Amino acid sequence: MQDLRVFNFSLTPRIDGDRFVSDEVTFYLTFWVFMVTINAMAAWSTLSNVLNIIVFVKQGLKERVNFNLFCLSCSDLMEAATIAAMSVGFVGDVELLFGLMDGTYYLLYISWYRALFVDISSALTVFITIERCRCVVRPLTFNTCFIARRGKGIVFVILVFVLVNYLPLLTTFEFIPSESQYSPNLTIIIVTYSELNLAVARYNDLVFGIALAALCQFIIFVCALLMFRGLQKTSKVRSTNVLKSNDVHSQAKGAMTNKERRVVKMILVLAGLYTTSCLPQMAYCWARVIIPDFADGKIGNLQVVLALFIYLPAIWYGALSIFLYYNFSSSYRLTFQEIFQICIG
């Protein structure tokens, strides 16, 4: 077993030799980017997703869209919560119920939970995008392919798949209590890892950070292209029907309803946010795989800086969702306004 010191995010400036990024720059970037900016956005994301969950529950979870967006909001909420929980590790040692843990150990362990919920959100976003794409491309067979029960089953499979792949990593960390040499009454928690833990971490980087992330990006790009063309096509069909006939039935037969069009547009914007937020994470995982000693030596602080700017776009994804739902969904907007009036009344 080896002593685990992979990351050093401590806000306490260190003097440990020449660095590609100085300790002073790392210190101030950590403070302003994570402690101030990202924490503020995490707080807003937490509030936004709590409101999203309340709205979707009040609307009912029988509809496919509501249920899927409810699950996505829950995952985004947990991601924001883990980022907020990481804050104490940036300041220094973390006092837990069973002892005192070094902030470096604490941050590394919690960061994997954040990655877990990020990947769940990614998988759910891909599923929602595929579902809406099928609605645009094959509207006549959509209701038979994506019945509510089958959609919930797919979401359950996604959750199980991600959890099964992360459990070996999260369970191979070992927490060893030790008495402090400075205070006999203080228990210090030392985190150790084995070769199995390292192998699982590399597997996670390759599978989730690179392979599946690239696949998700490709699928979302193709679906977004198909949905965009579908919107253009249905717009032409509706225009033609309006010119040729005032028959409502003939219009509905040839194109999506206004509600469906708004949902598709919302998913397009949501998919675009996801794509933007994932690119830094993919670059980071590539660097970890290509450069084995990425966390050590002169580039050690560079890893800290890059990690900070990975969290920033990732938290945008969950924080902006409430604006998308409110702007594109009239049913969400009406339910939200109803809840708001009850709260202020």
N, C-alpha and C positions, 0 to 999 in steps of 0.2 A: 504494500500500500504506500501511496505517496501523499505528502502534504499538498492539499489543493490550493494553489495560488495562481489562478489563470488570469483573473481580472483584478485590477486595482482602481476602483472608482472613488476611493476615499477623497473627501473634500480637503483633507489635511495635506498641504503641499509637502512633497518629498524631494529630497536631494539624493538621487541615485545615479549620477553620471549623465553623460551626454544623451540627449533624446532627440528624435526627429521632430516631435512636438514637445515643447518645454512643459515642465510641470506647472508653471505659472499660467500658461495659456490653457492647459487642460483644466486647471482649477477654475478659472473664470468661465470657460465654456460650459463646464459641468454645472456650475451654479446658475448661470443665466439661461442656458438651454433646457436643462432638465428640471432643476429645482424651481425655476420661475415659469418658463414658457410651457414646458410639457406638463408640469403639474397642474397649471391653470387649465390647460386643455383637457387633461384627464378628469378634472373636477366637472367641467362642462359636459364631457362625454358621459360621465356617470349620471348626471342629472338628465341629460337628453335621452339616454337609453332607458332610464327608469320611466320617464314619461312615455316613451315608445311602447314599453311593455304594458303599461297601464292602458293605453289607448287600444292596443291590439287585443288585450284580454277583454276589454269592454265591448269591442266590436264582435268578439267571438272568434274562436280559433278553428272553426269548421272550414272556412275558405282556405284554399291552398296558399294564396299570397299572404294572408294574415298570419297563418301558422309559420310559414318559412321566415317571414320578416320578424316575427316574434322570437324565433330561435336565434336569428342573426343578431337581434338586439341583446339577447341574453349573453351571447358570446362576446359581443363588443363591450358590454357592461363589465364582464369579468376581466377582459383585457385592460380596461381603464382602471379597475380595482387593483390589479397586480402592479401596474405602473405606479399607482399612488403608494402601494405598499413598499415599493423599492426605494422610496425617498429616504427613509430612515437609514438605509444602508449607505447612502452617499455621504451622510454626515459623519458616520463613524461606526463604532461597535453597536450591535443591536441587542437589547436586553429582551430575552424570551423567557417563557415560564420555566424552562428547564436549564437556563444558564445564559451566559453572555457569548454571543457569536460575533466574530469579526465581520465587518461590513462587506468585505470582499466575498467571503463565503456566502453570506446572506444574499447578496445581489446576484451572484451566479445561479444559485438554486432557484430563486424567485423568477429570474429571467427565463428559465425553461418553462415555467408555468405560463408566463406571458406568451412565449412562443407557441405553447399548446393551444391557447385560445385564439391566437392569430391564425393558426392553421385551420382550426375549426371554422372561423369566420371566412377564410379563403374558400374552403370546400363548400360551405353553404352559399357563398356568393356565386360560385361556379354552377351549382345546382339550380339556383334561382334563375341565373342567366340562361341555362339550357332549357329550363321549363318555359320561360317566356319566349325564347327563340322558337321552340316547337309550337307555341301558340300562334306565332306570326307565320311560320312556314307551312304548318299543317293545321289550320284552324278547325277543320271539320272533324279531325280525329283526336284533337287535343284533349277533349274531356274524357275520352275513353282511355287515353294513355296515362294521364296524370290525375287520376282520381285522388281524392283527399287521403284515403287510407294508404294508398301506394306511396304518395308523397311523404307521409309521416314515416313510413317504413324506410324510405331512402334516407331521410334525415337521421333516423336511428342508426342505420348502417354507417353513415358518415361519422357520427359521434363515436361509435364503437371502434371503427378503423383507426381514427386518430388516437384515441385513448390507449388502445392496445399497442400502438407503436411508440407511445411516449412512456408508458409504465416501466419498461425495462430501464430507461434512462433515469427516471425519477426515483426508482427504487434501488439503484446501485450506488447512490451516494451513501456514505456512512458517517454518522454523527457520533463522535467519541467525546464524552465528558471528561474533563481534566481539571484538577484543582489549580487555581492561579498561584503563581509563586509570590505574588505581591499581597494577595488576600486569601487566607485559607478558607474563608467562608464563601468565596466566589467560585462558581463553576464556569470554566471556559469550554465552549463547544468547538472542537476541532473537526473539520470536514475532510474526509479522505475519499479517494477514488481509486478504482482498480483499472486494470487493462480492459475489462469488460465495459466499464463505464465509458472509457475513451473510445472503444470500438462502437458502442451504441451512439455516442455523440457524433462520431464521423458518419455513421449510417444516417442519422437524423439530418445532418448537413447535406449529404448527397441526395437522399430521397425527398425530404420535405423542402429543404432550402434551395435545391437546384432542380432536380428532375421534375418533381410534382409541381413546383412553382412555375417552371417553364411550361409544363403541360397546361396548367391552369391559365396562364397568360395566353397561350395559343388558342385554347378553347374559347376563352372570353372574347378574343379578337375576332375569331370566325363568327361566333354568335352575334357579336355587336354588328359586324358587317351585314350579316343576314337580316338582323332586325332593322337596321337602317334602310336596307333595300326594301324590306317588307313595308316599312312605313311609307316610303316613297310610292310603292306600288298601290297600297291601299288608299293613299291620297288621290292618286290618279283615278282609281276605280270610283271613289266617292264623287269626285268632280264630274266624271262621265255620267254616273247615275243621276246626279242632280240635274244635269243638262237634258238627259233623255227622258227621265221619268221622275215623278214626285212620289212614286210608290216606296214607302218606307221598307217594305219587305224586300224589294229588289236591292235597296241600298245595303241592308244588313247582310244579305246573302253574299255580296261581293267584297265586303270590307269589314275591318274591325270596328267595334263601337268606340265612341269617344273615351269611355272609361278604360278600355283595353289599350288604346293608343297612349293614354297618359301613363298607365302602368309600364308599358314598354319603354317610354321615354325615361321614366324614373329609373328603371333597371339599367338602361344605357349609361346614364350619368353615374349610377352606383358602380357599375363595372369599370367605368373610366377612372373613378377614384381609387378603386381597388388596384388597377393596373399601375397607377402612379405610385401608390403607397408601397407596392411590393418590389419595385425595381431596386431601391437601396438595400433591402434585405437580401435579395439575390446576389448582389455584388459583394455584400459582406460575407455570405456563405462561400462564395467562390474564393475569396481571399483567405478564409480559414482553411479551406481544403488545399489550395495551391501553396500557401505559406505555412508550414507546420508550426514555426515559432512566431506566428503572427502576434501573440500576446507578450512576447519577450523582447529583450534587447532594446535597441534604439527606436523601434517602431511600436513599442508597447503602448505608449500614450496615444498613438495614432488610432489604435483599435478602440480606445475609449471614446475618442472624438467621433469616429465613424459610427459607433454604436449609438451615440446621442442623436445623430442625424438620421438614424434608422427609426428610432422611436417617434420622432417628430411627424413624418408623413403618415406613419401607422396610426397615430392617435387622431389625425385629421379624419381618417376614414370613418371612425365611429362617431366623432363629434359633429360631423356635418349631416349625418343621416336624418336628423329630425327636420332640417330645412328641406331636404328632398321629399320626404313623406308629406310634409305640410303643403308644399308647393304643387306636387303632382297628384296627390290623392284627395279628392273632395270629401270622401267618407272619413278619411283620417282627420282632415281639417275640421269637419263638423263635430266629430267626437272630441277632438282636442279642445275646441271652443266650448263645448258643453261641459267638459271637465273643468276648464278654467273658470267658467262662470259659477260653477258649483263651489269651487275653492274660494273665490273672492266674495261669493254671496254669503 
